[in-house]
Amino acid sequence: MSSRTLASFASKQENLELLAEGKTKQIYGIKGEKDYVLIRSKDSLTAFNAERKNELEGKSKIASKTTVNVFEYLQLLGLPTHFEQSISDTEFIARKCTMIPIEWVARRVATGSFLKRNPGVKEGFRFNELKLETFFKDDANDDPQWTDEQIVSNGLMIDHLRIGRDEISLMKKMTKLVFRALEKAWALENSALIDMKIEFGVTVEGEILLADVIDNDSWRVMEITSTFSKPRKPCHVLVIMGSGSDGVFARKISDAAKSFGLEATLKVSSAHKTTSNTLEVLAEFEDSGVPTVVIAVAGRSNGLGPVIAGNSSLPVINCPPPSESLSLDIWSSLRMPNGIGCTTVLDPSEAALAAAKILASHNHIVFGKVLTAQLQNQINIYNANRKLE
């Protein structure tokens, strides 16, 4: 079923079957569809594990929109989540998964319940390294806090996946990524993300996904989230190649840069043959005010990178194209005169990643995509270990 057909089908109540209902949401199965569910927000407002509960008209729309905004942002970054698409003001379609009964709380600042559980810590104490806490979902016992050892000792089986140390480690990494990516986005609104609660689910294939909802009940926020998926300030990678024959190699850099949310421009200009033209191109980007990294693609005697770096305040990365004589030519990129300050990276995708890291402080989407790329490396290692087992 296509996404459009699924959205249309799921929008009709007669095609839905209530599977579960929580304090603030309902989960519906979609007839004939085994891989997806519909999640509907409620107007319920709860506190203290539902000891206090009220109906607040319009709350469901605010909560659902917040969740959708956040998931669309995380989806843009490439983070694995259960979110698929929004279909109404209060509903969205998600991948079907079995929830892990653990709440993950990430804290940047000590406040609220943390102070009660940790007497002696002052209100407002800042955790430079995020403070992570886990709570077993058990309303009858007031969601007790669990340690890693308690989670492992209880041998939680979610479908066919046992939650062990490797799974806990992976969820810790994902929780930190989610917090840091959202923290960066909130900072653009002149707001601080204080703490956040998230949950994870497991698909039938055994994949761990960020799941449930992330709404106004999940964190302390003061502004709207609708702009999270929109870049505030563009960042640029200028790829200058010394010869048109290096175009294929240069495009690999450009494509990799775009995957991190960077704008990319390709230019051909020789530092040896058209020096004034090279400096004119450079001046254009320096004058633009757009955060820019220059990647110089030049083989043989690389004068391009040093000339650019010696005449510009922009960061410069040498990325010489492969050749039979690269082992000899590489020294012209590695041994720079004093006062030049450019680096050398051989792989085109690695050069793009290096540029993205330099520019990440200017753009929250680039920042999040860099974090997600690092997480994906960790997920690949986790999956490789699972296959061995």
C-alpha positions in Angstrom: 0.0 0.0 0.0 1.5 3.4 -1.0 2.0 6.0 1.6 -0.8 8.2 0.1 -3.2 5.2 -0.1 -2.3 4.2 3.5 -3.0 7.7 4.8 -6.3 7.8 3.0 -7.3 4.4 4.3 -6.2 5.1 7.9 -8.1 8.3 8.0 -11.5 6.4 8.1 -12.5 5.2 11.6 -14.1 2.0 10.2 -10.7 0.9 9.0 -9.1 1.2 12.5 -9.1 -1.2 15.5 -8.1 0.1 18.9 -5.0 -1.9 20.1 -4.0 0.1 23.2 -4.8 3.3 25.1 -2.5 5.2 27.3 -2.8 8.4 29.4 -2.4 10.7 26.5 -2.8 8.7 23.3 -4.6 5.8 21.5 -2.9 3.3 19.2 -4.9 1.8 16.4 -4.3 -1.1 14.1 -5.0 -0.5 10.4 -7.0 -3.2 8.8 -5.0 -5.2 6.3 -1.8 -3.6 7.3 0.7 -5.5 9.6 3.6 -3.1 9.5 2.0 0.2 10.5 -0.3 1.7 13.2 -2.1 5.0 13.7 -1.3 7.0 16.8 -3.9 9.5 18.0 -3.3 12.1 20.6 -5.9 12.8 23.3 -6.9 16.0 25.1 -6.0 14.4 28.4 -3.5 16.2 30.6 -1.9 14.1 33.3 0.6 14.5 36.1 2.2 12.3 38.8 1.5 9.0 36.9 -2.1 10.0 36.1 -3.0 10.8 39.8 -4.0 14.1 38.4 -5.9 14.1 35.1 -7.9 16.7 33.3 -9.3 17.2 29.8 -7.9 20.3 28.1 -9.5 21.1 24.8 -7.0 21.5 22.0 -4.2 19.9 23.9 -4.2 16.9 21.5 -3.5 19.1 18.5 -0.6 20.9 20.2 0.9 17.6 21.4 0.5 15.9 18.1 2.0 18.8 16.2 4.9 19.0 18.5 5.5 15.3 18.1 5.3 15.5 14.3 7.6 18.5 14.2 10.2 16.8 16.3 10.0 13.5 14.4 10.2 15.2 11.0 13.3 17.0 12.2 14.9 13.8 13.5 13.8 12.0 10.3 15.6 14.7 8.3 18.8 14.0 10.2 18.5 10.3 9.4 17.8 9.0 12.9 15.9 5.7 12.9 12.4 6.4 14.3 9.0 4.8 14.0 7.4 7.9 12.5 6.1 7.7 8.9 3.7 10.6 8.2 1.2 12.9 9.7 -2.4 12.5 8.5 -4.4 15.0 10.6 -4.1 17.5 13.4 -4.1 14.8 16.0 -2.9 11.6 14.2 0.2 10.2 12.5 1.1 6.8 11.1 4.1 5.0 12.6 5.9 1.7 12.1 4.5 -1.0 14.3 6.8 -2.0 17.1 6.7 -3.5 20.5 7.6 -0.9 23.1 10.5 -1.4 25.5 9.0 -0.7 29.0 11.8 1.7 29.9 11.7 5.5 30.0 14.9 7.2 29.1 15.5 10.6 30.7 18.3 12.9 29.6 19.1 15.9 31.8 21.2 19.0 31.1 20.2 20.8 34.3 19.3 19.4 37.7 15.7 20.3 38.6 12.3 18.7 39.6 12.3 15.1 40.7 16.0 14.8 40.3 16.6 17.1 43.2 14.2 15.0 45.4 16.1 11.8 44.6 19.5 13.5 45.0 19.4 15.7 48.1 22.3 18.1 48.3 22.4 18.8 44.5 21.6 22.5 44.0 18.8 23.6 41.7 20.2 24.5 38.3 23.3 22.4 38.6 24.5 21.9 35.0 25.6 18.5 33.7 28.3 19.1 31.1 28.1 15.4 30.2 24.4 14.6 29.9 22.9 12.8 32.9 21.0 9.8 31.8 18.4 8.0 33.9 16.2 5.0 33.2 12.8 4.2 34.8 10.8 1.0 34.5 7.3 1.7 33.3 5.1 0.5 36.2 2.4 2.9 37.3 1.5 0.7 40.3 5.0 1.2 41.7 5.4 4.8 40.6 7.8 4.0 37.7 10.9 3.0 39.8 14.3 4.1 38.7 16.4 1.2 37.3 20.1 0.9 36.9 21.8 -0.8 33.9 22.3 -3.9 36.0 18.6 -4.1 36.9 17.6 -3.9 33.3 20.1 -6.7 32.3 19.2 -8.8 35.3 15.5 -8.7 34.5 16.2 -10.2 31.1 13.6 -8.2 29.2 12.6 -10.0 26.0 10.9 -7.7 23.5 9.7 -10.0 20.7 12.8 -11.9 19.9 15.3 -9.3 21.2 16.8 -9.6 24.6 17.7 -6.2 26.1 21.3 -6.6 27.3 24.3 -4.4 27.7 24.8 -3.9 24.0 21.2 -2.8 23.5 21.4 -0.5 26.6 24.6 1.1 25.2 22.9 1.7 21.8 19.9 3.3 23.4 22.2 5.5 25.5 23.9 6.7 22.4 20.6 7.4 20.7 19.2 9.2 23.7 22.2 11.5 23.8 22.0 12.2 20.1 18.3 13.1 20.3 18.9 15.4 23.2 21.9 17.2 21.6 20.1 17.6 18.2 17.0 19.0 19.9 19.1 21.2 22.3 20.8 22.7 19.3 17.5 23.5 17.6 16.0 25.0 20.8 19.1 27.2 21.2 18.1 28.9 17.9 14.9 29.9 19.6 16.9 31.4 22.5 15.5 28.6 24.7 17.2 26.0 26.7 16.3 22.3 26.7 16.4 21.3 30.3 15.5 17.6 30.3 13.7 15.2 28.0 12.0 11.8 28.2 11.9 9.3 25.3 11.1 5.7 24.7 12.2 3.0 22.2 10.4 0.2 20.4 11.5 -3.0 18.6 10.3 -3.9 15.1 9.5 -7.4 14.0 12.9 -7.4 12.3 14.6 -6.7 15.7 15.5 -3.1 14.9 15.5 -0.6 17.8 13.7 2.6 17.0 12.9 5.9 18.7 9.2 5.5 19.3 6.1 6.6 21.2 5.6 10.4 21.2 7.8 13.4 22.0 5.4 16.2 23.0 4.8 18.8 25.7 4.4 16.1 28.3 7.9 14.8 27.5 10.1 17.8 28.2 10.3 21.4 29.4 10.0 23.7 26.5 9.0 27.3 26.0 8.7 27.8 22.2 7.2 26.2 19.1 9.0 23.5 17.1 7.7 24.1 13.6 11.0 25.6 12.4 13.2 22.7 13.6 13.4 21.2 10.1 14.3 24.5 8.4 17.9 25.6 8.1 18.4 29.1 9.6 21.7 29.8 8.1 23.1 28.1 4.9 26.6 26.6 5.0 28.7 26.2 1.9 31.3 23.9 0.5 33.3 25.3 -2.4 35.0 22.6 -4.3 37.7 24.0 -6.6 39.5 21.6 -8.9 42.6 22.4 -10.8 41.5 20.6 -13.9 38.1 19.6 -15.5 39.4 16.0 -15.7 38.9 15.8 -11.9 35.1 16.5 -12.2 34.0 12.9 -11.3 36.1 12.9 -8.2 35.0 16.5 -7.2 31.3 15.5 -7.6 31.8 12.7 -5.1 32.8 15.4 -2.6 29.9 17.6 -3.6 27.3 14.8 -3.3 28.7 13.8 0.1 28.6 17.4 1.3 25.0 17.7 0.2 24.1 14.6 2.2 25.1 16.6 5.4 22.8 19.5 4.5 25.5 21.6 3.0 25.2 23.7 -0.2 28.0 22.8 -2.7 29.5 24.7 -5.6 32.0 23.2 -8.1 34.6 25.4 -9.8 37.5 24.8 -12.1 40.5 27.1 -11.6 44.2 26.6 -11.6 46.4 28.3 -9.0 49.4 28.0 -11.4 47.7 29.0 -14.7 44.8 31.3 -13.7 45.9 32.6 -10.3 43.9 35.9 -10.5 40.7 34.0 -11.4 41.2 31.6 -8.4 41.5 34.6 -6.1 38.4 36.2 -7.6 36.4 33.1 -7.0 37.7 33.0 -3.4 36.8 36.7 -2.8 33.2 36.1 -4.0 32.7 33.5 -1.3 34.6 35.4 1.4 32.4 38.4 0.8 29.1 36.4 0.9 29.1 36.1 4.7 28.0 32.5 4.3 30.1 30.1 6.4 32.2 28.3 3.8 34.8 25.6 3.7 37.0 25.3 0.5 38.1 21.9 -0.7 41.0 22.0 -3.2 41.1 19.1 -5.7 44.5 19.1 -7.3 47.1 16.5 -8.1 50.7 16.5 -9.1 52.2 19.7 -7.7 49.3 21.0 -5.5 49.6 24.7 -5.6 45.8 25.2 -5.4 45.3 24.5 -1.7 48.3 26.5 -0.4 47.5 29.5 -2.6 43.9 29.5 -1.4 44.8 29.0 2.2 47.6 31.6 2.1 45.2 34.2 0.7 42.0 33.5 2.6 40.7 33.2 6.2 38.3 30.4 5.0 39.2 26.9 6.1 40.9 24.9 3.3 41.0 21.1 2.9 43.3 19.5 0.3 41.7 16.4 -1.3 44.0 15.3 -4.1 42.5 12.9 -6.7 43.9 9.4 -7.0 46.6 8.7 -9.5 49.4 6.3 -10.2 51.9 8.8 -8.8 49.8 9.8 -5.7 52.5 8.4 -3.3 54.9 11.0 -4.7 52.4 13.8 -5.4 50.8 13.7 -1.9 53.8 15.4 -0.4 52.9 18.7 -2.2 49.6 18.6 -0.1 51.2 17.5 3.1 54.3 19.7 3.4 53.1 23.2 3.5 55.1 26.4 3.9 54.8 28.2 7.3 51.7 30.2 7.9 49.4 28.3 5.4 47.2 26.2 7.7 45.4 23.8 5.4 44.8 20.1 6.0 44.8 17.1 3.7 42.1 14.3 3.5 42.4 11.7 0.8 38.9 10.2 0.7 36.2 12.4 -0.9 33.4 11.5 1.5 35.8 12.0 4.4 36.7 15.4 3.1 33.0 16.3 3.0 32.6 15.0 6.6 35.5 17.1 7.8 33.9 20.2 6.2 30.6 19.3 7.8 32.2 19.1 11.2 33.8 22.5 10.7 30.5 24.0 9.7 28.3 22.2 12.2 28.4 25.0 14.8 26.7 27.3 12.3 23.8 25.1 11.3 21.7 22.8 13.6 20.8 20.4 10.7 24.4 19.9 9.7 25.2 19.4 13.4 22.5 16.7 13.7 23.4 15.0 10.5 27.0 14.7 11.7 25.8 13.1 15.0 23.5 10.8 13.1 26.4 9.7 10.8 28.4 8.8 13.9 25.5 6.9 15.4 25.0 4.9 12.1 28.6 3.7 12.4 27.8 2.5 15.9 24.5 0.8 14.8 26.5 -1.0 12.0 28.9 -2.4 14.5 26.0 -3.4 16.8 24.2 -5.2 13.9 27.5 -6.9 12.9 27.9 -8.3 16.4 24.3 -9.5 16.5 24.8 -11.4 13.3 27.8 -13.2 14.8 25.8 -14.1 17.8 
